[in-house]
Each structure stands twice: as structure tokens, then as C-alpha cells.
Amino acid sequence: MKKGFIFNRNKCVACGACSAACILENGWEVMPRVIYRFNPEAISGIPVINLSMACNHCEDAVCMKGCPANAYTRDSISGTIIIDEKKCIGCRYCQWNCPYDAPKFNIRSKVINKCDLCMVSHNGIISPACSSGCPTGALAFGEIPEFDFNPVPDWLPDKSLNPAMRMTGKQDKAGPRIISGNRFSDKQHVKREPKQLVNKDLSLVLFTFLITVSAALSVSYLTKSGDQTIYLPLIIVAVAGLISIFHLKSPFAAWRSFLNIKSSPLSREIAAFSLYTAALLSAVLTEVPWLFMVSALSGIILLISIDNVYYFADNRKYLFFHSGQTFISGLLMISFLSGGVLPFIFTGLLKILSVFITNSFNKNSTRIQILRFLRLAFLVIAGAAFISGLSFDYIIINSLFFAGELIDRFLFYYDFNPLNVNQLTNNKIYLNEEKRG
């Protein structure tokens, strides 16, 4: 049997002792162990849910698999997933991938911190401070069964990662006794909007959008249509590169992002970006025709690589049909810039259909609905002018078209929301608060 955390739902009173012990033992500036709560006021007829959770040191650890810098390793004896802060580049990709919200970003050091089981072994026995400090015995650390048939709450995400954590005890409707004065019962900490942009840093929106424009220009240049200069896609990709470096919290360690090409989609995206940039630069400097073909092909590969970064973290089916994904956006831009009417009509119809598919899966605010409407309006207006072949103001139509694509990319980031325990708990709390008025 492997070892892990054993959590008894009936015994937890959400006192916060486990979290405090974790911080005091390790001197953390973040909170690796969090207590999630549902129905803290113990309203009659509604289950009380208390869950103490940190890193579960999963067998299939997506944090380690997705890390582009190979900053994560597994201890061969205990199975503990450990992060080397000196290798972390601060990209925060592991935060997207972990369904248990375990990696915590340290704003001061600009790297990830997380539970490492305190890594203090006494005669071969690991005794994490959190389990040792639990006063009710709700949290323990020891041998766990390989197979567990105990049902888990619907707000606990399951990605078949085989976490080293098991839950015991039945969730009683009355729930455990609530400790008065507990800060986790404060209503302001409970009612929160469930839907938020995963990463509010607009640098990601701009980076991926500019890459899509550059790749589309590279491909359309092969058709010799339009008046675009051969330097324009190179200038755009250079600007995108600068934006991507400053997105990292440790830009001088960016070279480490190539180290996990085998399993990390983000590492493969960065490698594809480097290949595209090198091929495009060589083509522009030498003006050799076959190098332009190489740069165009590598640009398409880069767009697919970018999409895979997000599919890895959020594999919900509708995201595969999202109109804002870089590959389909790239195809639409290529047909628009190259003057291909039929490809434009086909890709444009796919875009319009995907907007309705995405909208059916998401309950959006009025502002988001307005953005979706504007996105469709810009595409229809620009598309009608393009397809009709009538004379029109080139600058206005192009501005409408690319503005629509930029809005589409922003909407992709809004809809991209990998499920994790924090979000699911917030959603459950928020819906309950809405029902209560």
C-alpha cells in the first residue's frame, strides 16, 4: 500500500489548525493547505461540508507532467511530489492543470510553493505537521487502500489522477459542530462569483493573437496576394516574443522552458515558437522560397501547439469547437488575407456555429453576451464586404475583421476555465446563496 492523507469528513470542524501547523512548520508565505467549506452556518436540511486539502501527490501528477521547466520531481521512496523553486520559471501552468488547487504562487519570490509532506523523516516515518496538528483526528497520514469505493462529493474534481488521499466517514446532513468565531464562517469569504478569467494577464491574449496573425501572414505570403511586406510577420512575432518573456515571472530563466518537450504541451509550444521564429527570420534574410514554405508550415504547427496547451488543462469537449482557438482563427485569417472566398465562407460558418455551441454551454453575463454579439457582427460585416467583392474601405473592413478576432481570443480565455476544487466549491456556495436570495 502507498501512503497518503486520510480525511474523515465527520470529524473536521474547520478550526484551521492543520493549515496553521503547515505554515508554522515550513515558514510558508502562502497557504498550501486550505479548508474548503459549504454551508458554514449549518442551515437545517443542507449538508455541512468541511474539507482540508493540500497537494495530494497524485500517481499521475499533471503538475509534474505539464511543467515545461522540469521543476517537479517525485521522491522515489515516499512518492512525494517536490518542486525545486530554483528551477521554477513562474509560468503558473501547473496551477491550471492541478484540479486540487495545490500549487500556490508566491508573489514575493515569484515561484510556486506547495506541500512537500514537510519532508522530515524520523526513522523512515513521515509525519506531516498538518496531520500531527489536527486536534480532532480528522486529518491523518498513513497507508491508504489502492481502491476506494467511498463516494466523493460532486464538488470534488476527479481527473483519474489517483491522488494519495482518501475520504472516510459519511457526510451527515446535520454536519459537524461549528466553532463560533471561526473566520472561515465569515460571509464575505463565502459569497464569491464563480466565473472568473483564469489568468487576467492580457499578455497571454495578445501573445496568442499576434502569433495567429503572424502565422496567417506567413502562409498568405506564399500566395503572393495582398501588399503585405515580408517583414511584417517577423515584426509581429518579435513583439509577441517580448510579450511572452515578460509574462513569465522569472524571464531570465525562460531557457528552462525547453526542458520537458516529451510531456509538457507548454514546452512543445515554446519549442514550436522558436522553430517558427528561426525559420521566418531565415526566410526574410535570405528570401529563399522553400524557407518561406518551412516558416508557413511551422506557423501552422505552432497554432496547433498553442491550442494543445489549453486542451491539456481543460479537456471539456466544447472547448475543442471554440471559435477562438488559434488554429481555426488562423485558417480564417489566411483565407481573408489570401482572398480565398470559399475557404473563408466555410471557416466563417464554422466560427459562427461554434459561437452558438460555446454559448449553449456557458451562462454568461450581459457584458459577455454583448461581446459575443459584437464578435459575430464584426465577422458578418467584414465577411459580407469580403465575399461581395464590392469596393469598400480597406482599413475599416480590416479593422472590423481583426477586432472581431481579438474579441474572439479574449472570449476563449474567458471560457477556458479548468475545473478545480476551489472553483467547484465556490460554484456550489454561490448557487446556494442565490437560492437563499
C-alpha positions in Angstrom: 0.0 0.0 0.0 1.1 3.6 -0.7 0.9 6.3 1.9 -1.2 9.4 1.8 -3.7 11.6 3.6 -6.8 10.1 5.2 -9.6 12.6 5.8 -12.6 11.9 8.0 -15.4 14.2 6.9 -17.4 13.6 10.1 -14.6 14.8 12.4 -13.5 18.1 10.7 -14.7 21.3 12.4 -12.8 23.6 10.1 -10.7 25.0 13.0 -7.8 25.7 10.7 -5.2 24.0 12.9 -3.9 21.9 10.1 -3.3 25.0 7.9 -1.7 26.9 10.7 0.6 24.0 11.6 1.6 23.7 7.9 2.6 27.4 7.7 4.4 27.4 11.1 6.4 24.3 10.4 7.6 25.4 7.0 7.6 29.2 7.3 5.4 29.5 4.2 4.4 32.9 2.9 1.5 31.2 1.1 -1.2 28.8 2.4 -0.6 25.3 0.9 -3.3 23.7 2.9 -6.8 25.2 2.5 -10.1 24.4 4.3 -13.0 24.4 1.9 -16.4 24.9 3.4 -20.0 24.6 2.3 -23.0 25.8 4.4 -20.8 27.2 7.2 -23.9 28.5 9.0 -25.2 24.9 9.4 -28.6 25.7 7.9 -31.0 22.9 8.6 -31.6 20.4 5.8 -28.4 21.4 3.9 -25.2 19.3 4.3 -22.3 20.9 6.0 -19.1 20.2 4.1 -15.6 20.8 5.5 -12.6 19.7 3.5 -9.0 20.1 4.4 -6.8 19.8 1.2 -3.3 20.4 0.0 -1.2 18.6 -2.5 -2.4 15.0 -2.9 0.9 13.8 -4.5 -1.0 12.1 -7.3 0.2 9.0 -9.1 -0.4 10.7 -12.4 0.8 14.1 -11.4 -0.3 16.6 -14.1 1.7 19.4 -12.4 4.9 17.4 -13.0 3.8 16.2 -16.4 2.9 19.7 -17.6 5.8 21.7 -16.1 7.9 23.0 -19.0 11.0 23.6 -16.8 11.1 20.1 -15.2 10.9 21.8 -11.8 8.9 19.0 -10.3 10.3 15.6 -9.3 9.0 12.6 -7.3 10.8 11.2 -4.3 11.4 7.6 -5.1 10.9 6.4 -1.6 7.8 8.3 -0.3 6.2 9.2 -3.7 6.2 12.9 -2.6 5.9 15.4 -5.5 8.5 18.1 -4.8 9.1 21.3 -6.6 12.6 22.8 -6.9 12.0 26.6 -6.6 15.3 27.3 -8.2 14.1 25.6 -11.4 10.6 27.2 -11.4 10.2 29.9 -14.1 6.9 31.2 -12.6 4.7 30.4 -15.7 2.0 29.1 -13.3 1.0 26.4 -15.8 0.8 23.8 -13.0 -1.9 25.9 -11.4 -4.0 25.5 -14.5 -3.5 21.7 -14.6 -3.9 20.8 -10.9 -7.6 20.0 -10.1 -6.9 20.3 -6.4 -5.6 23.8 -6.5 -2.4 22.6 -4.7 0.4 24.8 -6.3 0.4 28.3 -4.8 2.1 31.2 -6.4 4.4 33.1 -4.1 4.1 36.8 -5.1 7.3 37.8 -3.4 9.6 35.1 -4.7 7.6 34.8 -8.0 7.8 31.0 -7.9 5.4 28.1 -6.9 5.3 26.8 -3.4 3.3 23.7 -2.4 3.1 20.9 0.2 6.1 18.5 0.3 4.8 16.4 3.3 7.3 18.5 5.4 10.0 16.1 4.2 11.1 15.4 7.7 11.6 11.7 8.2 12.2 10.3 11.7 13.4 6.7 11.4 11.8 6.4 8.0 8.5 7.7 9.2 7.0 10.8 7.5 4.8 12.8 9.8 3.4 16.0 8.2 2.7 18.9 10.5 -0.8 19.3 9.3 -1.9 15.8 10.3 0.0 15.9 13.6 -1.6 19.2 14.5 -5.2 18.2 13.8 -7.0 18.3 17.2 -10.0 16.1 16.2 -8.2 13.4 14.3 -10.0 14.4 11.1 -6.7 14.5 9.1 -4.3 11.7 9.3 -1.4 10.4 7.2 -0.7 6.7 6.6 -1.3 3.7 4.4 -4.3 4.1 2.0 -6.1 1.4 0.0 -5.4 1.3 -3.7 -9.1 1.1 -4.5 -11.6 3.2 -2.7 -15.4 2.8 -3.3 -16.3 5.5 -0.8 -18.3 8.1 -2.9 -16.9 11.6 -3.1 -18.8 14.9 -3.2 -19.8 16.2 -6.6 -17.7 19.3 -6.0 -14.5 17.3 -5.7 -12.9 17.1 -9.2 -11.7 13.7 -10.5 -9.3 13.5 -13.4 -8.3 9.9 -12.7 -5.0 11.1 -11.3 -5.1 8.6 -8.4 -4.4 11.1 -5.6 -2.7 9.9 -2.4 -5.8 10.9 -0.4 -8.8 9.0 0.8 -12.0 10.3 2.4 -13.8 8.4 5.1 -17.0 8.9 7.1 -20.4 9.6 5.8 -21.5 13.2 5.2 -24.1 13.7 7.9 -26.9 16.1 6.9 -26.6 17.9 10.2 -22.9 18.1 9.8 -20.2 18.6 12.4 -20.5 21.2 15.1 -19.3 24.7 14.1 -16.7 26.5 16.1 -18.0 30.0 16.9 -15.9 32.9 15.8 -14.2 30.8 13.0 -13.0 33.2 10.4 -14.0 30.7 7.6 -17.6 31.3 8.5 -17.4 35.0 7.6 -20.0 35.6 4.9 -17.7 37.8 2.9 -15.3 34.8 2.4 -18.2 32.7 1.2 -20.2 34.5 -1.5 -18.0 34.9 -4.5 -18.7 35.0 -8.2 -18.0 31.5 -9.6 -16.9 32.6 -13.0 -13.6 34.4 -13.5 -11.0 34.6 -16.1 -8.3 32.0 -15.2 -5.5 34.4 -16.0 -6.3 38.1 -16.0 -2.9 38.9 -17.6 -3.8 40.2 -21.0 -0.3 39.4 -22.2 -1.5 35.8 -23.0 -4.4 37.2 -25.1 -2.1 39.5 -27.0 0.7 36.9 -27.4 -1.5 34.2 -28.9 -3.5 36.7 -31.0 -0.3 38.2 -32.5 1.1 34.7 -33.2 -2.0 33.8 -35.1 -1.8 37.0 -37.2 1.9 36.4 -37.9 1.3 32.8 -39.0 -1.6 33.8 -41.2 0.5 36.4 -42.9 3.3 33.9 -43.5 1.0 31.4 -45.2 -0.8 34.1 -47.2 2.5 35.5 -48.4 3.0 32.2 -50.3 0.0 33.1 -52.5 1.7 36.5 -53.4 -1.7 38.1 -52.7 -2.1 41.5 -51.0 0.5 44.1 -50.4 1.9 42.9 -47.1 5.6 43.2 -46.6 7.7 40.1 -45.9 8.9 41.9 -42.8 5.5 42.3 -41.2 5.0 38.8 -39.8 8.6 38.9 -38.4 8.0 42.2 -36.7 4.7 40.9 -35.2 6.3 37.6 -33.9 9.1 39.6 -32.4 6.6 41.8 -30.5 4.8 38.6 -29.4 8.1 37.1 -28.2 8.8 40.2 -26.0 5.3 40.0 -24.5 5.7 36.2 -23.7 9.0 36.8 -21.9 7.6 39.5 -19.7 4.6 37.2 -18.9 7.0 34.9 -17.1 7.6 35.9 -13.5 11.3 34.8 -13.9 12.1 35.9 -17.5 15.8 35.3 -17.1 15.1 31.6 -16.5 13.0 31.3 -19.7 15.6 29.0 -21.3 14.5 26.2 -18.9 11.1 26.1 -20.7 12.6 23.8 -23.3 13.5 21.0 -20.9 10.2 19.0 -20.8 9.3 18.7 -24.5 8.5 15.0 -24.0 5.4 15.5 -21.9 4.7 19.2 -21.5 2.4 20.9 -24.1 3.7 24.3 -23.0 7.3 23.2 -23.5 6.3 22.0 -27.0 4.6 25.3 -27.8 7.7 27.2 -26.8 9.9 24.9 -29.0 7.4 25.4 -31.9 7.5 29.2 -31.4 11.3 29.1 -31.5 11.3 27.0 -34.7 8.8 29.3 -36.4 10.8 32.4 -35.4 14.0 31.0 -36.7 12.5 29.8 -40.0 10.8 33.1 -40.6 13.9 35.1 -39.8 16.0 32.9 -42.2 13.4 33.3 -44.9 13.2 37.1 -44.6 17.0 37.5 -44.6 17.7 35.1 -47.5 14.4 35.3 -49.4 14.8 31.7 -50.3 11.4 30.4 -51.5 11.5 27.0 -49.7 12.3 28.7 -46.4 9.1 30.6 -46.7 7.3 27.3 -47.1 9.1 26.0 -44.0 8.1 29.1 -42.0 4.5 28.8 -43.1 4.3 25.1 -42.1 6.0 25.7 -38.8 3.5 28.6 -38.2 0.6 26.1 -38.6 2.3 23.7 -36.2 2.7 26.5 -33.7 -1.0 27.3 -33.8 -1.9 23.7 -33.1 0.7 23.6 -30.3 -0.9 26.7 -28.7 -4.3 25.0 -28.7 -2.9 21.9 -27.1 -1.6 23.9 -24.2 -5.2 24.7 -23.2 -6.7 21.3 -24.1 -4.3 19.6 -21.7 -5.5 21.8 -18.9 -9.2 21.9 -19.8 -10.4 19.0 -21.9 -14.1 19.7 -21.9 -15.4 18.8 -25.3 -16.9 22.2 -26.3 -13.5 23.9 -26.0 -12.4 21.8 -29.0 -15.0 23.6 -31.0 -14.4 27.1 -29.6 -14.3 29.8 -32.3 -11.4 31.5 -30.5 -8.9 28.6 -30.8 -5.8 29.7 -32.7 -6.0 27.0 -35.4 -9.4 27.8 -36.7 -8.8 31.6 -36.3 -5.6 31.1 -38.3 -7.4 29.4 -41.1 -10.0 32.2 -41.3 -7.3 34.9 -41.4 -5.4 33.0 -44.1 -8.4 32.8 -46.3 -9.2 36.5 -45.7 -5.7 37.7 -46.4 -5.3 35.4 -49.4 -8.6 36.3 -51.0 -10.0 32.7 -50.8 -13.7 33.3 -50.8 -14.8 29.6 -50.5 -12.4 28.7 -47.7 -13.5 32.0 -45.9 -17.2 31.1 -46.2 -16.6 27.5 -44.9 -14.3 28.6 -42.0 -16.6 31.6 -41.2 -19.7 29.3 -40.9 -17.7 27.0 -38.6 -16.9 30.0 -36.5 -20.5 31.2 -36.3 -21.7 27.6 -35.4 -19.0 27.3 -32.7 -20.1 30.6 -31.1 -23.6 29.2 -30.6 -22.2 25.8 -29.3 -20.0 27.6 -26.8 -22.8 29.9 -25.7 -25.1 26.9 -25.0 -22.6 25.5 -22.5 -22.0 28.8 -20.6 -24.2 31.0 -18.6 -22.8 34.4 -19.5 -23.2 37.9 -18.0 -24.7 40.7 -20.1 -21.3 42.1 -20.8 -20.0 38.8 -22.2 -23.2 38.4 -24.3 -22.6 41.8 -25.8 -19.0 40.8 -26.7 -20.2 37.7 -28.4 -22.8 39.7 -30.3 -20.1 42.3 -31.4 -17.8 39.4 -32.4 -20.5 38.0 -34.7 -21.4 41.4 -36.0 -17.8 42.2 -36.9 -17.4 38.9 -38.7 -20.7 39.2 -40.6 -20.0 42.8 -41.7 -16.4 42.1 -42.7 -17.3 38.8 -44.3 -20.1 40.3 -46.4 -17.8 43.0 -47.7 -15.1 40.5 -48.5 -17.4 38.0 -50.2 -19.4 40.6 -52.2 -16.3 41.8 -53.9 -17.7 45.3 -53.9 -15.4 48.3 -53.3 -15.1 49.1 -49.6 -12.9 51.0 -47.2 -10.0 48.6 -46.8 -8.9 50.0 -43.5 -12.3 49.9 -41.9 -13.1 46.3 -43.0 -9.7 45.0 -41.9 -10.1 46.8 -38.6 -13.5 45.2 -38.0 -12.3 41.7 -39.0 -9.2 41.7 -36.8 -11.0 43.4 -33.9 -13.5 40.5 -34.1 -10.7 38.0 -34.0 -9.1 39.7 -31.0 -12.5 39.7 -29.1 -12.8 36.0 -30.0 -9.4 35.3 -28.5 -10.4 37.1 -25.3 -13.6 35.1 -25.1 -11.6 31.9 -25.5 -9.7 32.8 -22.3 -12.9 33.7 -20.6 -14.5 30.3 -21.4 -11.2 28.5 -20.7 -11.7 27.6 -17.0 -10.2 24.3 -15.9 -12.3 22.7 -13.2 -10.7 22.5 -9.7 -11.9 22.1 -6.2 -11.7 25.8 -5.5 -13.9 26.7 -8.4 -16.4 23.9 -7.8 -16.7 24.7 -4.1 -17.3 28.4 -5.0 -19.9 27.5 -7.6 -21.7 25.3 -5.1 -21.6 28.0 -2.4 -22.6 30.7 -4.8 -25.6 28.8 -6.2 -26.8 28.0 -2.6 -26.5 31.7 -1.7 -28.5 32.6 -4.9 -31.3 30.2 -3.9 -31.5 31.8 -0.5 -31.9 35.2 -2.1 
